Amino acid sequence: MGTEAAVYAAEASKNNDILERILPATVSDYIDLVKAHINAGSNYHFASRQLLLLGAMLDFSDATNRKLASAFVLELLHKPFDHEVDDDGNMVVIGDGINLGGDREWASAVSGLAKRVHAASGEFEEVVLGVIEELAQPCRERTANFLQWMHCLAVTGLLLENAKSLYRVQRKCIEPPELLQSLLLPAAKHAHLDVQRIAMRCLALFGLVEKKPSEELVKQLRLSFVKGPTAISVVACKALFDLGMWHTPHVVDRAWGQDFSSQLQDNEVAYSRVAFPDADVNMDVKLLDLLCAGLDRSDWGSILAGDENESIQAVLGEGFAKILILSENYPGIPASLHPFLLTKLIALYFSNETKRLLRLKQCLSVFFEHYPSLSVNHKKVLSKAFIPVLRSMWPGINGNAGGSAHVVSNMRKLAVQASRFMLQMMQAPLYVKEMEREDENGSRESPEIVDGTVEPPLECGEEGLAIRIAIEVTSFRTKKTPAERAYVSALCKVLVLLHFRSSEQGAIQLMKRLLICVIESVSSEKDIAKELKRMANHLKTADEHPDQEQLQNQAKLIFGRLELEFNLDLIGSPEIPQTPAPRSTQPTRSRRRVRHQEASSDEESSPTSVVPTISSTMGPRSQRASKTAALNKMTAIRAPRIDEDGDGEDEDSELTSDEDSDASEQFTE
């Protein structure tokens, strides 16, 4: 290590000696060198910026040097945006059109040099405000062109970005209220879109340094988000997210005289749909409701030409992902809103419309990798969002439009892929960073730890998700449409992949009873029914008290923890039927053969009726008769007969199986 350190020290000393020989000896020579690079044009822009960064490390304690450097800083602040004239005679700004000099790194280098030169308390703000007052004069008189507006706003943004609070700006040449009323708000209503865009950024920075955001500022941002063009709505959306995450959404709502805290109840769904095109209505809704409505809006326009990753959906997706992953920092956001937001993010991640948004894809990929492992509450949110996600993506369910067979097949494959993706997140281990968790009532409880792994409680684990899926499947007990059959089949394929811990005896006993209805609902799907029966046998083995019947109160307690409602009286004995009832006996089959010879062609094409499965209390004699009938049926020689209903079910099963296989391959990739 000593030899390596000596080598690095020698190399650093050599580089410092080279730098000392190249750099000018005085501040005056340094300023001349920087000016020469700036005047050389855009090809030397990088070298100019690096020289400015070096200037932030110089010593300006000498009055003469500080005076020269101060004049140079003023020259940099007064330098307008570079622009060119197109074929139609219009001036086009070069750069991002937001930061000073058209480059964020350049603006950062200028501010660093300015703060180094004017290091005294309040001196930096006073100097920059003096420049703003001079640049804002033609803007106040409405004689400035859009380039002058943009230059003034860029310097204003530089000040607000480096000001820790508005207290530093008070009692100067321009007071904060005057800056807002005479410059920022008029710029937000300017006819030129580039001026509006940079004004949105300045309004966001102004709201961040305020102790509480002002009413006019919040109202203008909301109006620009709803009514503005796509480029303006994107910046306004970012500003609203920044204000909401800095001041909390509740404070932003109260900023313009609206207090919704009294309207929220414990069991109330904290999201209400918004009639987005109506700006007057949107002014009376909560901030998060307004932003959520943006995910459902379809007329935002195309992706911005300047940035392939810039769109309203991308900004909303990233913003809500930050809120969810930092949900512990925002206790004021209703817990009932979290599953809704997660449902929207998963649907956005698997949507074909967001394939081109690579930044959003990368952001959500990192989010989904860490979100389920950070907290047990996140597992609970994921469990509650599972069914809504599948319902929103499955064609023919919840009023979702279908289409051709190819379109429906692709939609089902995408939904199956999403279900496997959520299953993987549910089965991801938790990070052992906190041994305790705080529930919604403020009390703390320690999760179970097995083999060094934190075990989530029932409502946050796989058992809770299994019960949710089972109840969803049992809601389709009546005659199902093809879409419903495929949907139930996909749910059951996820259900059999879930695991039950031996410590959750109540959930095991409840699931044994629910599986009766689940197996009955998919009785025509032989392979799935076989897997479900295998799961039922496994639960029967895991049940430590098979002779004790679960009490109704215990089941209601589990449903209460899962926030579900289900009538267990619809379920009979918790025993799974072992042998299906025979369709007929040998004498009956002989009579049916006679009828078959005498029947008309219409009677031949009629579907066969389904006989309900027998009860588990069937006696030994009936069981022997059933086995005898089955053997006779296998050995009997009959002419082949086509069963139309059976063919339809087999075809549906093959479709679902193919979708499942394809989706699994995509998911693995």
Secondary structure, DSSP 4 states (H G I P E B T S, - for coil): -HHHHHHHHHHHHHHHHHHHHHS-SSHHHHHHHHHHHHHT-GGGHHHHHHHHHHHTTS---SHHHHHHHHHHHHHHHH----EEE-TTS-EEE-S-SSSGGG-HHHHHHHHHHHHHHT-STTHHHHHHHHHHHHHHHHHHTT---HHHHHHHHHHHHHHHHH-S-GGGTTTSSS-HHHHIIIIIHHHHT-SSHHHHHHHHHHHHHHHHHSSS--HHHHHHHHHHHHHS-HHHHHHHHHHHHHHHHHH-HHHHHHHTT---GGG--TTS-S-----TT-HHHHTTS-HHHHHHHHHH---S-S--TT-TT--HHHHHHHHHHHHHHTGGG-TTS-TTHHHHHHHHHHHHHT-GGGTT-HHHHHHHHHHHHHHHHH-HHHHHHHHHHHHHHHHHHSTTSTT----SHHHHHHHHHHHHHHHHHHHHHHTSPPPTT-S-EE-TTS-EEPPEEETTEEEP-GGGSHHHHHHHHHHHHHTT-SPPPHHHHHHHHHHHHHHTT----TT-HHHHHHHHHHHHHHHHHTTT-HHHHHHHHHHHHHHHHH-S-TTSPPPHHHHHHHHHHHT----GGG---S---SSPPPS--HHHHHHHHHHHHHS-HHHHTSPPPPPPPPPTT--HHHHHHHHHHHHHHHH--------HHHHHHHHHHHHHHHHHHHHHHHHH-
